[in-house]
Amino acid sequence: MSLTEQKGPELRARGLHLAYDGRPVVTDLDLTVPTGRVTAIVGANACGKSTLLRALARLLAPREGVVELDGAALHSVPTRELARKLGILPQSPVAPEGLTVGDLVGRGRAPHQTWWRQWSKADEEAVDAALAATGLTELADRAVDELSGGQRQRAWIAMAVAQGTPVLLLDEPTTYLDLAHQVDVLDLVTDLNRREGRTIVMVLHDLDQACRYADHVIAMKAGRIVAQGAPAEVVTEAIVEDVFGLRCRITTDPVSRTPLVIPLSRHHTAAEGPAGRGGDGTGPSGDGTGRDEDETGRDALVAPAPVPVPVPVPAGTAASQGREVK
């Protein structure tokens, strides 16, 4: 069964000012989340990404401005109604001691229950589907606090999936996951969007994953949105350097055809300068390493010039006596 039959409502923010521990974090921010799309929020540490996500979920009250869901101020929407429309996976959630994976995922169905509608077959099917989608069916009876970090993260994601909301906010959903499970989770996010029309907003640190999995990318710096749009419009060399303070080269992901970021550093940098393109003439890159850069700006190993090796010559031959050999 489909975990949700609803179409995503519109989520937007107007004139948003947010603070954390009394310190201004987000300033005068306007945002309309594309309905029915996957949006990734990217930016350097402490730029306001998670703070913004918390405000969009009504976990943080704005100092000024308003967050709206389908035109209604978020603070005016009844809690149970909001929980049926909007779900969030925060950073590093903590489960009660001894709670099993199945029970945790089942808590995602709480907003759909009332005093006249208790646990139903539909709830059970939603939980089973969420466990299967996250690869946790065999761990349903295990305590959450006995799981590895990656398994625990997947259990929380399963709970958010079981909640069945048309809008889902995910704060760094790939935290603690190895690469294979990162791909599994982001593929699941894509499935929820494409098959069920859910609106997804997620905070990601990996720019390449943001480009590959998001339709819409929002780049933040110092509490403001500096760019937003399709991945190719936002993840450019100039914007990456402005937002992250990182010089890079952008090439094309050979699989997804989306932007692929190649970071530059002191030890891996694009060649500059006239002497051997590196400036000091010690090698093709000028750094004495025998490295050059290919057309993408990445280091490519260049074989050094061959060094003549003396070949032993048997004594008594013409060559050993210094005579010309004809």
Protein Blocks (a to p, Z undefined) as FASTA:
>chain_A
ZZbfbdcdddddehiacdeehiafbgciacdddehiacddeddehilpmmmmmmmnopac
cfbdcddeehiafklpcfklmmmmoccddehiacdehiafklmmmmmmmmmpcfklccdf
klmmmmmmmmmmnopmmmmmpcfklpcfklmmmmmmmmmmmnopabdcdehklgoiafkl
mmmmmmmmmmmmmmnopacddddfblklmmmmpmbdcddeehiafbgcdfklmmcfklmm
mmnopacdddddfklopacdddddfklccdedjehononopamnononopacdfkopacd
dddddddddddddehiaklnopacZZ
